[in-house]
Amino acid sequence: MEVVVTHNNMDFDSLGAQLAVTKLYPAARIVLGTPVVGNVRTFLALYRSSLPIVQMKYVDRSRLTRIHVVDCQNAERLDAGCRELLLADDRKIPYLVFDHHGIDPKGLAEAAEPDSIIEPVGAATTLLVELIKKQKIKLTAFEATVMALGIYEDTGCLTYKGTTERDCLAVAH
């Protein structure tokens, strides 16, 4: 079993990136960053059953083979359950990091698997959509919409200064 975790007070970029990871790694299930608030909470009230979500209390740590961390490099921003999965001393579980913020020298990137991607683009979802496109993975209209929401939220509908051409191409895909 694999899980995808993200920061507390998750936003649509976090959710879009988590969903993208489940397309790239079909064994992965989304663990929501708690508390879930605002528009993401409202969205999940309507569409939760359409997403591959597992509650932390049902994650069997002994069967966990990999953790994917999206939109976050700082373990302190993860909720207690996710942080414990990642940092527990009894069994180090390999993890990948997909983040669009600059590399945090005190963050999780140093011990992450080499396939991790940390690059400065407008949204973490962009990095994963690029992989989806490269691997020619088909998306449903719903999946594409969730990922577009993620990119739009973190780029201000492609208007923020940190928005890149890569973000625009990911939305176009």
N, C-alpha and C positions, 0 to 999 in steps of 0.2 A: 504494500500500500504506500502511496505517496500523498502528501498534502501540500497545499499552497496556502501560505500565510501572508498577512500584510499588517500594516500598522494600525494602531488604535484609531478610532474615529475615521474609519476608511471612507474613501471617496469613490467616485465612479472610475477614476484611473486605476485605483487598486482593484476594484471589481472587474473591470475590463481586462486588466493584466492577469488576474487570477483565472478568468474564463479562458483566456488565450493559452495559458499554461496547460489547462486541461485538454485543449485541442492538440498541443504538441506532445504531451505526455498523458495518454488516455487513462493511465492508472491513477492519475492525480485527482484528488477531491479538494474542493474549496473549504477552508476553515475561515469563517468571517472574523475580521478584526473587530473586537468589541470595545466599547459599545458601538452599535450601529445606530447612526443618527441621521436626521435630515432627509434629504431626497433619496439617499440610498436605502434608508429604512422604509420609506414609502414604496419605492420600487420593489424591494424584496417582499413586501406584504402582498404585492400583486403577482410577482414572477418567481418567487423562491423555488417552487416546484419545477421550474424549467431549467434550473441550474444544478450542477453536480456538487451539492453542499453536504458536508458532514459536520455534525456538532463535535466539538472537542472532546466531550465526555464519551463519545463512541470511537475515538481513535485509539486503537490498540498499539501502544508504543512498541511492543515486542514484534509486531508485524510491519512496522514502518521502515521502508527502505530508502526513502529520500524525502527531503523537505525543500520546497521551492519558496523563496522569500521574494516578494514583489513590492516595488515602490518604497523600499525601506532598506537601510543598511544598519540601523542602530537598534540593537536588541532591546534597549529600554523603551522603544516605541511599540514593541509587540505586547499584546496582553500577556498576563502571567502564564497562562496555559501554553501558549505558543513559545514563549521565551523558555519555559521549562523543557519543552520538547527539544529545542535547539541547543540548549546549553547544559543539559543534565550531564553529570560526570559519569554515570553508570554505563552509558552506551552512546558514543558519539555517532550521530546519524549524519551521513553526507548531505550537504545542501548546496543549492544553486541560488544565486542572487541575480535578480533582474531589476535594475534601478536606473533612473534617468538623472539622478542627482550626482554631483561630483563625488569622487571616491572619498569616503570617510576613513582617514588613517586609523581611527579607533573603532571602526565598524566591523561588520561581518565579512567583508570582501576578502580579507587576507586568508581566512581559513576555508573559503568557499571553493567548490569544485571549479576546475579550469573553464568549463563551458558557461560560466556566469557571464553576464553582460552588464556592464556599468558604463554607460555612455551618455554624454550631455545632449539630450533631445527634450522636447517639450513634455512628453508623457512616457511613462514606463510601458504603457500598452503599445506604443509605437515600436519599441524594440522587439516585442513578441509578434506583432503583426508582420514585421519584416521576416521573421523566421517562418511564420505560417505561409507567407507568400513564396518564400524561397523553397519550401517543402511542398508547395502546391496542395495544401490542405484546404478542402472545401469548407466554407462557413455557411450556416443557415442565415436567413435574414435577421433572426433574433440575435444570434451570436455576433454578427457584424454590427448590429445596432448597439449592443452593449459595449463593444470595443470602441466604436465611434464616439459614444457618450464619454468614455474614459479619456480619449484624446481631446475631445472638445472641452471637457471640464478643465483639464490641466493646461490647456493652451488658450483658454478664453475664446473658444470657437476659432482657433488659429490666428488670433490677433495679439497675443502676449509677446513680449520681446524675446523670450526664450524659445519661441516656436521655430522649428526648423523645416527645411524642405522635406526632410524625412517624415515629419508628422503629417504634412499635407499628402504625401504619397501614400502613407498608411491609411489615411481616411479615404483617399480615392480608391484604394484597393477594396 
